[in-house]
Amino acid sequence: MASSSPVDAGLMAPPSASMADNAAKPPVAIVCIGMAGSGKTTFMQRINAYLHEKKNPPYVMNLDPAVTHSPFQSNIDIRDSVNYKKVMEEYKLGPNGGIMTSLNLFTTKVDQVMSILEKRATPDPENPAKKPISKILVDTPGQIEVFVWSASGTILLESLASSFPTVLAYIVDTPRSSSTSTFMSNMLYACSILYKMKLPMIVVFNKADAKDPSFAKEWMTDYESFQEALTEDENNNAFGGGEGEGGGGSGYMSGLINSMSLMLEEFYSHLSIVGVSSLYGTGIDEFFAAVEQKAEEFKQDYQPELDRRRAEREEVKKKAREKELAKMMKDMNMGNPTDAGPFADIKDVDDGEEPQPLSSDEDDDEYNIDEDDKEGLQARYEAAMQNTDSTTADASFAKYLHTQQR
Ligand SMILES: Nc1nc2c(ncn2[C@@H]2O[C@H](COP(=O)(O)OP(=O)(O)OP(=O)(O)O)[C@@H](O)[C@H]2O)c(=O)[nH]1
């Protein structure tokens, strides 16, 4: 696909912006998540245009299979690989099921995606003039839960984060978050995304031209000011409820919001908050400054945790492999592979000892497969090769035998 370019020339970048050339650094992946109507597409278009303006074109990925019109071009577009409408027809699914299945199908190609990104992130020896990418922009489906709560969303994000510093940009519709209850709902959503994705997050208060987001920043940094707004909403009966139930509104609602805001204080302290107008381009410099800050945070705080989780997963996989190997050895009547026997540990000859040949006076029969066992093995091998639904142990056993036969 052709390199991305801003389509809407009407979106002009602010003149004061400055952008360091980060060609030597790994690119930062910015994953845009936002509720339908929050202005996610307009924001993507704006930051794409800004980077082009800075002669630093990003690499753009669209992960929304259902989008019918996109105002910017994507380098990788899920719609090029998966036909969302056909997926819905073929699997008899509704819109959300269709998006999720399309994402699942796309995720089977995640290795290809990652190798393309890694190639584009390193200098091309055949074309030294071509600058490696410094930003990867990822657009996600407006149905947040489909992306955030699906296995494919997790796999895609984890794959990205395993290769590049990855930052979440959570887009908020500021005018629609000006009451304490909608604000709180939005923040709880952001908190659950952060908790699920475990990646650094920037909360982007969009549509700053329509409503100044300074109230939101204040609420997130000053508990008292949120309390005052809460009391005001309560007095204005903003939470509903009848007379005598906690003043003008429901005492339960304000009490709940109150305790949640206390709980969210810790969450707020880990966020970067920026106010932008995607329509007019204000606040985009601050957004990219926050991206740099979060990318550093990613390396210092999140990367070690990601590495630890990856090492943990590797350990689980290794244990499962060892278990399967032990089972296989048992099936072949060879005992535990870690026991002394024909598979003794490799010894370092430098430790002063003469290397000992493997014992020949052991009962060799112990390691031989008798005719009955051979028949049993062959039967299992054939079953495993024929039946793709066979157990993992059978499948790896078949694979093992297959490699032995080559
Ligand atoms: N005033 C103002 N309106 C905006 C801004 N950003 C987006 N909008 C408007 O908000 C509406 C929704 O914007 P989109 O970019 O389509 O929002 P989205 O989140 O991608 O919506 P979905 O495609 O439904 O997921 C449009 O009418 C935009 O023009 C902004 O910064 N200021």
The ligand as an SDF file (V2000), in Angstrom:
LIG
                    3D

 32 34  0  0  0  0  0  0  0  0999 V2000
  -15.9160   20.9030   17.8520 N   0  0  0  0  0  0  0  0  0  0  0  0
  -15.1970   19.8300   17.5980 C   0  0  0  0  0  0  0  0  0  0  0  0
  -15.7580   18.7750   17.0040 N   0  0  0  0  0  0  0  0  0  0  0  0
  -14.9800   17.6840   16.7700 C   0  0  0  0  0  0  0  0  0  0  0  0
  -13.6110   17.6270   17.1340 C   0  0  0  0  0  0  0  0  0  0  0  0
  -13.1380   16.4080   16.7980 N   0  0  0  0  0  0  0  0  0  0  0  0
  -14.1450   15.7420   16.2270 C   0  0  0  0  0  0  0  0  0  0  0  0
  -15.2600   16.5060   16.2070 N   0  0  0  0  0  0  0  0  0  0  0  0
  -16.5780   16.1440   15.6780 C   0  0  0  0  0  0  0  0  0  0  0  0
  -17.0960   15.0420   16.4000 O   0  0  0  0  0  0  0  0  0  0  0  0
  -17.8370   14.1870   15.5340 C   0  0  0  0  0  0  0  0  0  0  0  0
  -17.2890   12.7500   15.6400 C   0  0  0  0  0  0  0  0  0  0  0  0
  -15.9650   12.7480   15.1580 O   0  0  0  0  0  0  0  0  0  0  0  0
  -15.2640   11.4370   14.6130 P   0  0  0  0  0  0  0  0  0  0  0  0
  -13.8530   11.7650   14.3550 O   0  0  0  0  0  0  0  0  0  0  0  0
  -16.0430   10.8640   13.4870 O   0  0  0  0  0  0  0  0  0  0  0  0
  -15.4340   10.5130   15.8810 O   0  0  0  0  0  0  0  0  0  0  0  0
  -15.0860    8.9680   16.0700 P   0  0  0  0  0  0  0  0  0  0  0  0
  -14.7530    8.8020   17.4860 O   0  0  0  0  0  0  0  0  0  0  0  0
  -14.1130    8.5200   15.0680 O   0  0  0  0  0  0  0  0  0  0  0  0
  -16.4830    8.3320   15.7770 O   0  0  0  0  0  0  0  0  0  0  0  0
  -16.7980    6.8470   15.2590 P   0  0  0  0  0  0  0  0  0  0  0  0
  -16.3140    6.8390   13.8290 O   0  0  0  0  0  0  0  0  0  0  0  0
  -18.2680    6.7530   15.3870 O   0  0  0  0  0  0  0  0  0  0  0  0
  -16.0540    5.9270   16.1250 O   0  0  0  0  0  0  0  0  0  0  0  0
  -17.6970   14.7680   14.1400 C   0  0  0  0  0  0  0  0  0  0  0  0
  -18.8330   15.5180   13.8690 O   0  0  0  0  0  0  0  0  0  0  0  0
  -16.4780   15.6550   14.2340 C   0  0  0  0  0  0  0  0  0  0  0  0
  -16.5150   16.7430   13.3570 O   0  0  0  0  0  0  0  0  0  0  0  0
  -13.0450   18.7860   17.7600 C   0  0  0  0  0  0  0  0  0  0  0  0
  -11.8760   18.8450   18.1280 O   0  0  0  0  0  0  0  0  0  0  0  0
  -13.8870   19.8390   17.9740 N   0  0  0  0  0  0  0  0  0  0  0  0
  1  2  1  0
  2  3  2  0
  2 32  1  0
  3  4  1  0
  4  5  2  0
  4  8  1  0
  5  6  1  0
  5 30  1  0
  6  7  2  0
  7  8  1  0
  8  9  1  0
  9 10  1  0
  9 28  1  0
 10 11  1  0
 11 12  1  0
 11 26  1  0
 12 13  1  0
 13 14  1  0
 14 15  2  0
 14 16  1  0
 14 17  1  0
 17 18  1  0
 18 19  2  0
 18 20  1  0
 18 21  1  0
 21 22  1  0
 22 23  2  0
 22 24  1  0
 22 25  1  0
 26 27  1  0
 26 28  1  0
 28 29  1  0
 30 31  2  0
 30 32  1  0
M  END
$$$$
